[in-house]
Amino acid sequence: MKTLKNTQEHKTMSTSKRIVQSLLIVAVLFIASDVFSQTKEVEFDVYTTSATKASKYLLADEVALRDCPSVQCEQLTTINIGTNVRLLAKSETPHTINGIKSRWYKVKMGPQVGWIWGGMISQKTMISNTNPEIKYVFGEAGFDYKGNKQFQVRALKNGVQVDKIVFKSERLNHNDVSLMNQKDPKSTVDVIALSDTKKRNSVGDTSYIVFKNNKFQQTNSLVARTDTKPIYTGLSYVFCNDEDN
């Protein structure tokens, strides 16, 4: 039989455990809120500033088009991933959603005019070298539970997502993302380089996202090692600084 003393000790331990768990949750939320407050805004040009740069593609599927710049506003319709939109205007202040800080952008879809949140807009769009029907869209993906900043690349074909990859990076922006040209015209593999453009020639400063057989894979080297199955054998790449679409 359990004694009164054992029961009290058990209750004390349970209470202490709950307190520790609560403190850990508070600490995580505090760190996350501090990280979010320092997040750089995801911002785009609008039509009145640059008609060319104001043309963008959507990064996510079923993006809500609202009648005013807020999540509380009425949803007019949803827009498919990869849809090209022209950004006509932007809200006065940015909103942070899921760790991503951006403004709302006014767009026109057919007869409807509404607002979409900038976190759903691709910061860079690239056309596949091996299949012109495939687009790669790049953007932020918020923070993980440890407070690590995340980014994403999605492959789209005819308005449908083929694959998606989410990865961590301490510092990365759309200028650090480029689709590499394949010297072999018979290649069916695309490689996206992720690097600090100021240190692109330094060893270890570039990682890669490979798109092969409709699947993404991240790697730090394009050279297959002898102890692994070669997946890039015979392929040769050169950097290509294509313009942001």
C-alpha positions in Angstrom: 0.0 0.0 0.0 1.1 3.5 -0.8 1.8 5.6 2.3 0.6 9.2 2.7 4.2 10.3 2.5 4.8 8.5 -0.9 1.6 10.0 -2.3 2.6 13.5 -1.3 6.1 13.0 -2.8 4.6 11.7 -6.0 2.3 14.8 -6.2 5.3 17.1 -5.5 7.3 15.5 -8.3 4.4 15.8 -10.7 3.9 19.4 -9.8 7.6 20.1 -10.3 7.6 18.4 -13.6 4.7 20.5 -14.8 6.4 23.6 -13.7 9.6 22.7 -15.5 7.6 21.9 -18.7 5.7 25.2 -18.4 9.0 27.1 -18.0 10.4 25.4 -21.1 7.4 26.3 -23.1 7.6 29.9 -22.0 11.3 30.0 -22.9 10.7 28.6 -26.3 7.9 31.1 -27.0 10.1 34.0 -25.7 13.0 33.0 -28.0 10.6 32.6 -30.9 9.0 36.0 -30.3 12.4 37.6 -30.1 13.4 36.0 -33.4 10.2 37.0 -35.1 10.6 40.6 -34.0 13.9 40.7 -35.8 12.6 39.1 -39.0 13.4 41.0 -42.1 10.3 41.9 -44.1 9.5 40.0 -47.3 8.8 42.9 -49.6 8.0 43.3 -53.3 7.8 46.2 -55.9 4.3 47.3 -57.0 3.1 48.3 -60.4 3.5 52.0 -59.9 7.2 51.4 -59.0 8.1 48.8 -61.6 5.7 47.1 -64.0 8.1 44.3 -64.7 9.1 43.5 -61.1 5.5 43.7 -60.0 4.7 40.6 -61.9 5.0 37.6 -59.6 4.0 34.0 -59.1 2.2 32.5 -56.1 4.3 30.3 -53.8 1.4 28.5 -52.1 -1.8 26.7 -53.2 -5.3 28.0 -52.5 -4.0 31.5 -51.6 -6.9 33.6 -50.2 -7.9 36.7 -52.0 -9.5 39.0 -49.5 -11.6 42.2 -49.8 -9.2 44.1 -47.5 -5.6 43.6 -46.2 -6.2 41.4 -43.1 -6.9 37.8 -42.3 -10.1 39.0 -40.7 -11.4 40.3 -44.0 -13.8 38.4 -46.2 -12.4 35.8 -48.5 -13.5 36.5 -52.1 -11.9 33.4 -53.7 -8.7 31.2 -53.6 -5.9 31.3 -56.2 -3.9 28.3 -57.3 -0.2 27.9 -56.8 2.0 29.2 -59.6 -0.6 31.8 -60.8 1.0 34.9 -62.2 -0.3 38.1 -60.5 0.4 41.8 -60.9 0.9 43.6 -57.6 -1.0 46.9 -57.9 -0.4 48.3 -54.4 0.6 47.3 -50.9 -0.7 47.9 -47.3 0.8 50.5 -45.1 2.0 48.2 -42.4 3.4 44.6 -42.6 1.9 41.6 -40.7 3.8 38.7 -39.3 2.2 35.3 -39.9 3.9 32.0 -38.9 7.2 33.9 -38.4 7.1 35.6 -41.9 6.8 39.3 -42.0 5.2 40.9 -45.1 2.6 43.3 -46.3 -0.6 42.7 -48.1 -0.7 43.2 -51.8 -3.6 44.3 -54.0 -4.1 42.3 -57.1 -6.8 41.8 -59.8 -8.0 38.4 -60.7 -10.5 38.6 -63.6 -13.4 40.8 -62.4 -12.3 40.6 -58.8 -9.9 43.0 -57.0 -8.6 42.0 -53.6 -5.6 41.5 -51.3 -3.2 38.6 -50.9 -0.5 38.3 -48.1 3.1 38.7 -49.3 4.2 35.5 -47.6 2.3 33.6 -50.2 4.2 35.2 -53.1 7.3 33.7 -54.7 10.5 35.7 -54.0 12.1 34.1 -57.0 10.8 32.0 -59.8 13.0 30.0 -62.1 12.2 28.0 -65.3 13.6 24.5 -65.5 16.5 24.0 -67.9 15.4 20.5 -68.7 11.6 21.0 -68.9 10.1 24.4 -69.7 6.8 23.3 -68.3 8.3 23.2 -64.8 8.8 26.3 -62.6 10.7 26.5 -59.3 9.4 29.0 -56.8 11.4 30.1 -53.8 10.4 31.8 -50.5 10.5 31.8 -46.7 8.9 29.0 -44.7 8.8 30.6 -41.2 10.7 29.1 -38.2 11.0 25.6 -36.8 10.3 24.8 -33.1 14.0 25.5 -32.3 13.8 29.0 -33.8 15.8 28.1 -37.0 14.8 30.1 -40.0 13.4 28.0 -42.8 13.1 28.4 -46.6 11.3 26.4 -49.2 11.5 25.6 -52.9 8.6 24.1 -54.8 8.4 22.6 -58.2 5.3 23.3 -60.2 4.0 22.0 -63.5 0.8 23.3 -65.2 -0.4 24.9 -61.9 0.1 21.8 -59.8 2.8 21.2 -57.2 5.2 18.3 -58.2 7.4 18.4 -55.1 8.5 20.6 -52.2 11.6 20.9 -50.0 12.0 22.9 -46.8 15.5 23.6 -45.4 17.2 25.6 -42.7 19.5 28.5 -43.4 21.0 31.3 -41.2 21.2 33.8 -44.0 19.7 33.5 -47.4 17.7 35.7 -49.7 16.4 35.4 -53.3 19.7 36.9 -54.6 21.5 33.9 -53.2 19.4 31.4 -55.2 20.2 30.6 -58.8 19.4 27.8 -61.3 22.6 26.3 -62.7 23.0 25.7 -66.4 23.7 22.1 -67.4 26.4 21.7 -70.0 25.0 18.3 -71.1 22.0 19.0 -73.3 20.7 15.4 -72.6 20.6 16.0 -68.9 17.2 15.6 -67.1 18.5 17.0 -63.8 18.2 20.6 -62.5 20.4 22.0 -59.8 19.6 25.1 -57.8 22.5 26.7 -55.9 22.0 28.3 -52.5 24.9 30.5 -51.6 26.1 33.8 -50.2 26.9 35.6 -53.5 29.8 37.4 -51.8 31.5 34.0 -51.0 30.3 31.9 -53.9 33.8 30.9 -54.8 34.7 29.7 -51.3 34.6 26.0 -50.5 31.7 25.0 -48.3 29.8 28.2 -48.8 27.3 26.7 -51.3 24.8 24.0 -51.0 22.6 22.6 -53.7 19.0 21.4 -54.3 18.8 18.7 -57.0 15.6 18.0 -58.8 15.7 14.6 -60.4 12.8 12.2 -61.3 10.4 14.8 -60.0 11.9 14.8 -56.5 14.0 17.3 -54.5 17.2 16.4 -52.7 19.6 18.7 -50.8 23.4 18.2 -50.9 26.6 20.0 -50.1 28.5 18.6 -53.1 27.8 17.8 -56.7 30.6 15.3 -56.7 29.5 11.7 -55.8 31.7 10.1 -53.2 33.1 6.6 -53.6 31.2 5.4 -50.5 27.8 6.6 -51.8 25.6 5.8 -54.7 26.6 8.3 -57.5 23.6 10.4 -58.5 25.4 13.2 -60.3 28.0 11.1 -62.3 28.8 12.6 -65.7 27.0 15.9 -65.0 28.8 19.2 -65.3 27.3 22.6 -64.2 28.1 26.2 -64.5 26.5 29.1 -62.4 23.8 31.1 -64.1 22.6 34.4 -62.4 19.2 34.5 -64.0 16.9 37.5 -63.3 14.3 37.4 -60.6 10.8 36.8 -62.1 
